[in-house]
Amino acid sequence: ARVRVRGLRLAARPARDPARGAQMATCWGAAVGLSMVDAVRGAEFQTRFLLAALADGDPYQAALGLALEAGHAAASGIGSAARSAHCLRLAQAHAQASGRPHAIAMTRAAAGVVAYLEGRFLDAIDQTEAGARQLRAECVGATWERDTAVIVAAWARAYLGRLRELDSALPPLLAEAEDLGDLYLATSLTTGTLVMWPLARGDAASARAAATEAMRRWTHQGFLHQHWDDLLGQGEIDLYEGDAAGAHRRVVATWPSLVRAMVLHIQMSRCEAWSLRARAALAQVATAGPRRAAMVAEVRRGAKALRGQAPWTAPVAALLGAGLAASSDDTRGAIAGLREAIAGFDRVGMAVHAAAARRRLGALCGGAEGASLTAAAEAFEAREGVVDPARLTAWLAPGFF
């Protein structure tokens, strides 16, 4: 509220205060260190830093504060896109005025984080990697900032289905993290969305082992972003292994913690949570017996929660609807939902999800169209090295029997 009332302008007559400089240094360290661990506390320190930086009138400090402000604004959802873009424009202008590589690199990385949170995954890779390269080459002591940039780039690659690129990028990053004792980087690269990498290789056992070891070394105090990533990753592994009931129990049992920790205020995390919960319910519909109605209601809730969120979540909702229609022998509805999902996934570049939907549609359509759809899915899977396409399809697009 103080930032909104004050506005984002630099002080016209800055009054340099040594005590403020110490405050900014402290708040910057806390903001950068906490924003991807405890987002609420990270946002508080970020706001304190930004207010002090704007009052100080230094373009370098203001650029850093506005770069982080853009990311925190984008976390709430694409409804904040205008504010995020405004913060980025100001940050970029101040960074250029300062001439400081750290500020310039941070604004690039922040633009990538904003793009990721808004579902612009290709832009996210380009911007975060440009920022990460500059942070590594020109900025001493910016390890945490660089880590965040490479983590977000890896997440974006997973959503785009760029599995070969993950094969090249992740092993050296993991080796470096272990060599440096960088638990933040190591934990982030082996949990959450990035379990897709070993699962696409058919290696659920190593995915589980790596995630479990990462969290063994992480703190068990409170419920931090890494605990959410562990829930997401372990739940996805459950679902891949065919334990839909286990995945559903896991996410439902932890939901109150997600609410208390305000994880669901972050649009990306909220959508990932609903996607996992709804797919785990959908995979049980055919065998749920007396619990069928409850599972169907759960899928519908998830699809409704996802449909109006972001460009990348609309096709996920359509795929859930298609699976629910198929589980009720509504072939026409399933085909319509799959066509909508494929079109949506193609628009946002989510190739691995599109391949799963194409396999499902190919099986329903049959004939020449079905063969063409299946061949397109197979071509993607061969190019990206998917080891078990049938299991990958059942994981991402359940409900078809």
C-alpha positions as CSV (number, residue, x, y, z in Angstrom):
1,A,0.0,0.0,0.0
2,R,2.9,2.4,0.8
3,V,4.4,1.7,-2.6
4,R,1.1,2.3,-4.4
5,V,0.5,5.6,-2.5
6,R,4.0,6.8,-3.0
7,G,4.4,5.8,-6.6
8,L,7.5,4.5,-8.4
9,R,9.3,7.8,-9.1
10,L,12.8,8.5,-7.8
11,A,13.1,11.2,-5.2
12,A,13.4,14.6,-6.9
13,R,15.9,15.8,-4.3
14,P,17.6,12.7,-2.9
15,A,19.0,12.9,0.6
16,R,21.7,10.4,0.8
17,D,21.7,8.7,4.3
18,P,24.4,6.3,5.4
19,A,21.9,4.5,7.6
20,R,19.6,4.0,4.6
21,G,22.5,2.4,2.7
22,A,22.9,-0.2,5.4
23,Q,19.2,-0.8,5.4
24,M,19.1,-1.3,1.7
25,A,22.0,-3.7,1.8
26,T,20.3,-5.8,4.4
27,C,16.9,-5.7,2.8
28,W,18.3,-6.6,-0.7
29,G,20.1,-9.7,0.7
30,A,16.9,-10.8,2.5
31,A,14.7,-10.1,-0.5
32,V,16.8,-11.9,-3.0
33,G,17.4,-14.8,-0.6
34,L,13.8,-15.2,0.4
35,S,11.7,-14.4,-2.7
36,M,12.0,-18.0,-4.1
37,V,11.9,-19.6,-0.6
38,D,9.4,-17.7,1.5
39,A,7.6,-15.4,-1.0
40,V,5.6,-13.5,1.6
41,R,8.7,-12.5,3.7
42,G,10.6,-12.0,0.5
43,A,8.0,-9.5,-0.7
44,E,8.1,-7.6,2.6
45,F,11.9,-7.1,2.4
46,Q,11.6,-6.3,-1.3
47,T,9.1,-3.6,-0.5
48,R,11.3,-2.1,2.2
49,F,14.2,-2.1,-0.2
50,L,12.2,-0.5,-3.0
51,L,10.9,2.3,-0.8
52,A,14.4,3.0,0.5
53,A,15.9,2.9,-3.0
54,L,13.4,5.3,-4.4
55,A,13.9,7.7,-1.5
56,D,17.7,7.4,-2.0
57,G,17.4,8.5,-5.6
58,D,20.1,6.1,-6.9
59,P,19.2,4.7,-10.4
60,Y,21.2,1.5,-9.7
61,Q,19.4,0.7,-6.5
62,A,16.0,1.7,-8.0
63,A,16.6,-0.6,-11.0
64,L,17.2,-3.6,-8.7
65,G,14.1,-2.8,-6.6
66,L,11.9,-2.3,-9.6
67,A,13.1,-5.5,-11.2
68,L,12.1,-7.5,-8.2
69,E,8.9,-5.6,-7.9
70,A,8.0,-6.7,-11.4
71,G,8.4,-10.3,-10.5
72,H,6.4,-10.1,-7.3
73,A,3.6,-8.3,-9.2
74,A,3.6,-11.0,-11.9
75,A,3.4,-13.7,-9.3
76,S,-0.2,-12.7,-8.5
77,G,-1.3,-13.4,-12.1
78,I,-1.6,-12.1,-15.6
79,G,-4.1,-9.5,-14.3
80,S,-1.0,-7.6,-13.0
81,A,0.7,-7.7,-16.4
82,A,0.4,-4.0,-16.9
83,R,2.0,-3.2,-13.6
84,S,4.8,-5.7,-14.2
85,A,5.5,-4.2,-17.6
86,H,5.6,-0.7,-16.2
87,C,8.0,-1.8,-13.4
88,L,10.2,-3.5,-16.0
89,R,10.3,-0.4,-18.2
90,L,11.3,1.8,-15.3
91,A,13.9,-0.8,-14.1
92,Q,15.5,-1.0,-17.6
93,A,15.7,2.8,-17.9
94,H,17.3,3.2,-14.5
95,A,19.7,0.2,-15.2
96,Q,20.9,1.8,-18.4
97,A,21.3,5.2,-16.7
98,S,23.4,3.6,-13.9
99,G,25.6,1.7,-16.4
100,R,26.0,-1.1,-13.7
101,P,26.2,-4.6,-15.2
102,H,24.4,-6.0,-12.1
103,A,21.4,-3.8,-12.6
104,I,21.3,-4.5,-16.4
105,A,21.5,-8.3,-15.9
106,M,18.9,-8.2,-13.1
107,T,16.4,-6.4,-15.3
108,R,17.0,-9.0,-18.1
109,A,16.5,-11.9,-15.7
110,A,13.4,-10.2,-14.1
111,A,11.9,-9.8,-17.6
112,G,12.3,-13.6,-18.0
113,V,10.8,-14.4,-14.7
114,V,7.8,-12.2,-15.5
115,A,7.4,-13.9,-18.9
116,Y,7.5,-17.3,-17.2
117,L,4.8,-16.3,-14.7
118,E,2.7,-15.0,-17.5
119,G,3.1,-18.3,-19.5
120,R,5.3,-16.8,-22.2
121,F,7.8,-19.7,-21.9
122,L,10.0,-19.0,-24.9
123,D,10.5,-15.4,-23.9
124,A,11.3,-16.6,-20.4
125,I,14.2,-18.8,-21.7
126,D,15.7,-16.0,-23.8
127,Q,15.6,-13.4,-21.1
128,T,16.6,-15.4,-18.1
129,E,19.5,-17.0,-19.9
130,A,20.7,-13.6,-21.1
131,G,20.6,-12.3,-17.6
132,A,22.2,-15.5,-16.2
133,R,25.1,-15.2,-18.6
134,Q,25.8,-11.6,-17.7
135,L,25.5,-12.3,-14.0
136,R,28.0,-15.1,-14.2
137,A,30.5,-13.2,-16.4
138,E,30.3,-9.7,-14.9
139,C,28.8,-9.8,-11.4
140,V,30.7,-11.0,-8.4
141,G,28.6,-12.4,-5.6
142,A,25.4,-12.6,-7.6
143,T,25.1,-16.4,-7.3
144,W,21.5,-16.4,-5.9
145,E,20.3,-14.1,-8.6
146,R,22.0,-16.3,-11.3
147,D,20.5,-19.5,-9.7
148,T,17.0,-18.1,-9.9
149,A,17.5,-17.2,-13.6
150,V,18.7,-20.6,-14.6
151,I,16.0,-22.4,-12.5
152,V,13.3,-20.4,-14.3
153,A,14.8,-21.1,-17.7
154,A,14.8,-24.9,-16.8
155,W,11.1,-24.7,-15.7
156,A,10.2,-23.0,-19.0
157,R,12.0,-25.7,-21.0
158,A,10.0,-28.3,-19.1
159,Y,6.7,-26.7,-20.0
160,L,7.8,-26.4,-23.7
161,G,8.8,-30.0,-23.8
162,R,12.4,-29.2,-24.7
163,L,13.7,-32.4,-23.1
164,R,16.9,-32.7,-25.2
165,E,17.9,-29.2,-24.0
166,L,17.3,-30.3,-20.4
167,D,19.5,-33.3,-21.1
168,S,22.3,-30.8,-22.0
169,A,21.6,-28.1,-19.4
170,L,20.8,-29.9,-16.2
171,P,23.7,-32.3,-15.5
172,P,26.4,-29.6,-15.5
173,L,24.2,-27.3,-13.4
174,L,23.6,-30.1,-10.9
175,A,27.2,-31.0,-10.8
176,E,28.1,-27.3,-10.1
177,A,25.5,-27.1,-7.4
178,E,26.8,-30.1,-5.6
179,D,30.4,-28.9,-6.0
180,L,29.6,-25.6,-4.4
181,G,27.2,-26.9,-1.8
182,D,24.4,-24.8,-3.4
183,L,21.3,-26.4,-1.9
184,Y,19.0,-23.8,-3.4
185,L,20.0,-24.7,-6.9
186,A,20.3,-28.5,-6.4
187,T,16.9,-28.7,-4.7
188,S,15.1,-26.6,-7.3
189,L,16.5,-28.7,-10.2
190,T,15.4,-32.0,-8.8
191,T,11.9,-31.2,-7.5
192,G,8.7,-29.7,-8.8
193,T,8.1,-29.2,-12.5
194,L,11.6,-30.6,-13.3
195,V,10.7,-34.2,-12.4
196,M,9.5,-34.2,-16.0
197,W,13.1,-34.6,-17.1
198,P,13.7,-38.1,-15.5
199,L,10.1,-39.1,-16.0
200,A,10.3,-38.5,-19.8
201,R,13.3,-40.9,-19.7
202,G,11.2,-43.5,-17.9
203,D,13.2,-43.2,-14.7
204,A,10.7,-42.6,-11.9
205,A,13.0,-44.3,-9.4
206,S,15.8,-41.8,-9.9
207,A,13.3,-38.9,-9.9
208,R,12.0,-40.0,-6.6
209,A,15.5,-40.6,-5.1
210,A,16.9,-37.3,-6.2
211,A,13.9,-35.3,-4.9
212,T,13.9,-37.2,-1.6
213,E,17.6,-36.6,-1.1
214,A,17.2,-32.9,-2.0
215,M,14.5,-32.4,0.7
216,R,16.5,-34.5,3.2
217,R,19.1,-31.7,3.2
218,W,16.6,-28.9,3.1
219,T,15.1,-27.3,6.3
220,H,12.0,-28.8,7.7
221,Q,10.9,-25.7,9.5
222,G,7.8,-24.0,8.2
223,F,6.3,-24.6,4.8
224,L,8.5,-22.9,2.2
225,H,8.4,-22.9,-1.6
226,Q,10.7,-25.9,-1.7
227,H,8.2,-27.9,0.3
228,W,5.6,-27.0,-2.3
229,D,8.0,-28.1,-5.1
230,D,8.5,-31.4,-3.2
231,L,4.7,-31.9,-3.0
232,L,4.3,-31.2,-6.7
233,G,7.2,-33.4,-7.8
234,Q,6.3,-36.3,-5.6
235,G,2.7,-36.1,-6.6
236,E,3.6,-36.1,-10.3
237,I,5.8,-39.1,-9.7
238,D,2.9,-40.9,-8.0
239,L,0.7,-40.2,-10.9
240,Y,3.3,-41.3,-13.5
241,E,3.7,-44.6,-11.6
242,G,0.0,-45.2,-11.7
243,D,-0.7,-44.4,-8.0
244,A,-3.4,-41.8,-8.7
245,A,-5.0,-42.4,-5.3
246,G,-1.6,-41.7,-3.6
247,A,-1.1,-38.5,-5.6
248,H,-4.6,-37.3,-4.7
249,R,-4.2,-38.1,-1.0
250,R,-0.8,-36.3,-1.0
251,V,-2.1,-33.1,-2.5
252,V,-5.4,-33.0,-0.5
253,A,-3.6,-33.6,2.8
254,T,-1.1,-30.8,2.1
255,W,-3.7,-28.3,0.7
256,P,-4.2,-26.6,4.1
257,S,-0.5,-25.9,4.2
258,L,-0.6,-24.4,0.8
259,V,-3.4,-22.1,1.9
260,R,-1.7,-21.1,5.2
261,A,1.7,-20.5,3.4
262,M,-0.1,-18.4,0.8
263,V,1.3,-20.6,-2.0
264,L,-2.0,-20.5,-3.8
265,H,-1.7,-16.7,-4.1
266,I,1.0,-17.3,-6.7
267,Q,-0.9,-17.9,-9.9
268,M,1.6,-20.4,-11.4
269,S,1.7,-22.5,-8.2
270,R,-2.1,-22.4,-7.8
271,C,-2.6,-23.7,-11.4
272,E,0.0,-26.4,-11.0
273,A,-1.7,-27.5,-7.7
274,W,-5.1,-27.7,-9.4
275,S,-3.7,-29.5,-12.4
276,L,-2.1,-32.2,-10.2
277,R,-5.2,-32.5,-8.0
278,A,-7.6,-32.7,-10.9
279,R,-5.5,-35.2,-12.9
280,A,-5.1,-37.4,-9.9
281,A,-8.9,-37.4,-9.4
282,L,-9.6,-38.0,-13.1
283,A,-7.3,-41.0,-13.2
284,Q,-9.5,-42.6,-10.5
285,V,-12.9,-42.0,-12.0
286,A,-13.2,-45.3,-13.8
287,T,-12.3,-47.3,-10.7
288,A,-13.6,-45.1,-7.9
289,G,-16.8,-47.0,-7.4
290,P,-18.9,-45.2,-4.7
291,R,-16.4,-42.4,-4.8
292,R,-16.9,-41.7,-8.5
293,A,-19.2,-38.7,-8.0
294,A,-16.7,-37.1,-5.6
295,M,-13.9,-37.6,-8.1
296,V,-15.9,-36.2,-11.0
297,A,-16.8,-33.2,-8.9
298,E,-13.0,-32.8,-8.1
299,V,-12.1,-32.8,-11.8
300,R,-14.8,-30.3,-12.6
301,R,-13.6,-28.0,-9.8
302,G,-10.1,-28.2,-11.1
303,A,-11.1,-27.5,-14.7
304,K,-13.1,-24.5,-13.6
305,A,-10.2,-23.2,-11.5
306,L,-7.8,-23.5,-14.4
307,R,-9.9,-22.3,-17.3
308,G,-9.9,-18.6,-16.7
309,Q,-6.4,-18.3,-15.3
310,A,-3.8,-18.0,-18.1
311,P,-3.3,-18.9,-21.8
312,W,-1.4,-22.1,-20.8
313,T,-4.0,-23.3,-18.3
314,A,-7.0,-23.1,-20.7
315,P,-5.8,-26.1,-22.7
316,V,-5.1,-28.0,-19.5
317,A,-8.7,-27.4,-18.5
318,A,-9.9,-28.6,-22.0
319,L,-7.8,-31.8,-21.6
320,L,-9.4,-32.5,-18.2
321,G,-12.8,-32.0,-19.8
322,A,-11.9,-34.3,-22.6
323,G,-10.8,-37.0,-20.2
324,L,-13.9,-36.7,-18.1
325,A,-16.1,-37.0,-21.3
326,A,-14.1,-40.1,-22.4
327,S,-14.6,-41.7,-19.0
328,S,-18.4,-41.3,-19.5
329,D,-18.3,-42.7,-23.0
330,D,-19.0,-39.3,-24.5
331,T,-16.7,-39.7,-27.5
332,R,-18.0,-36.6,-29.3
333,G,-17.3,-34.4,-26.2
334,A,-13.9,-36.0,-25.7
335,I,-12.9,-35.3,-29.3
336,A,-14.1,-31.7,-29.1
337,G,-12.1,-31.2,-25.9
338,L,-9.0,-32.8,-27.3
339,R,-9.1,-30.5,-30.4
340,E,-9.4,-27.5,-28.1
341,A,-6.6,-28.7,-26.0
342,I,-4.2,-29.3,-28.9
343,A,-4.9,-25.9,-30.4
344,G,-4.2,-24.2,-27.1
345,F,-1.1,-26.2,-26.4
346,D,0.2,-25.4,-29.9
347,R,-0.4,-21.7,-29.3
348,V,1.7,-21.6,-26.2
349,G,4.3,-24.1,-27.4
350,M,3.6,-26.8,-24.8
351,A,4.7,-29.6,-27.1
352,V,4.9,-32.5,-24.7
353,H,1.3,-31.9,-23.6
354,A,0.2,-31.4,-27.2
355,A,1.8,-34.8,-28.0
356,A,-0.2,-36.5,-25.3
357,A,-3.4,-34.9,-26.5
358,R,-2.6,-35.9,-30.1
359,R,-2.1,-39.5,-29.0
360,R,-5.5,-39.5,-27.3
361,L,-7.3,-37.9,-30.2
362,G,-5.6,-40.2,-32.7
363,A,-6.9,-43.3,-30.8
364,L,-10.4,-41.9,-30.7
365,C,-10.5,-40.7,-34.4
366,G,-8.9,-43.7,-36.0
367,G,-8.4,-43.8,-39.8
368,A,-6.1,-41.5,-41.7
369,E,-6.6,-38.6,-39.3
370,G,-5.9,-40.8,-36.3
371,A,-2.7,-42.2,-38.0
372,S,-1.5,-38.6,-38.8
373,L,-2.1,-37.4,-35.2
374,T,-0.3,-40.4,-33.8
375,A,2.6,-40.0,-36.2
376,A,3.0,-36.4,-35.2
377,A,3.1,-37.4,-31.5
378,E,5.6,-40.1,-32.2
379,A,7.8,-37.7,-34.2
380,F,8.0,-35.3,-31.2
381,E,8.6,-38.2,-28.7
382,A,11.4,-39.6,-30.9
383,R,13.0,-36.2,-31.3
384,E,13.0,-35.5,-27.6
385,G,13.9,-39.0,-26.5
386,V,10.7,-40.0,-24.6
387,V,11.2,-43.5,-23.4
388,D,7.7,-44.7,-22.6
389,P,5.2,-42.6,-24.6
390,A,2.2,-44.6,-23.4
391,R,3.0,-44.0,-19.7
392,L,3.8,-40.3,-20.4
393,T,0.4,-40.0,-22.1
394,A,-1.5,-41.6,-19.2
395,W,0.3,-39.3,-16.8
396,L,-0.5,-36.0,-18.6
397,A,-3.8,-37.0,-20.1
398,P,-5.7,-39.4,-17.8
399,G,-9.3,-40.5,-18.1
400,F,-9.1,-42.4,-21.4
401,F,-9.7,-46.2,-21.1
